[in-house]
Amino acid sequence: MTTWKCSSCDNTITAEVPPDICPSCKERCAYVDVTCYIPGCGGEKSGNINTEVFHKSTDKEQEA
């Protein structure tokens, strides 16, 4: 299964394909594949999420 992150609210969902409407923010959002495909990345805390790809909105704002 693939882990998808909503580009608006950072909600993650595990599904083969992302939904048309985010179940969390109820918006039509772009989804980013944040699945960890490399052995050893992610770890137990993040589950199947690649932490190098997954950044919360506040992380993006601080980088700018």
Secondary structure, 3 states (H helix, E strand, C coil): CEEEEECCCCCEEEECCCCCCCCCCCCCCCEEECECCCCCCCHHHHCCECCCCCCCHHHHHHHC
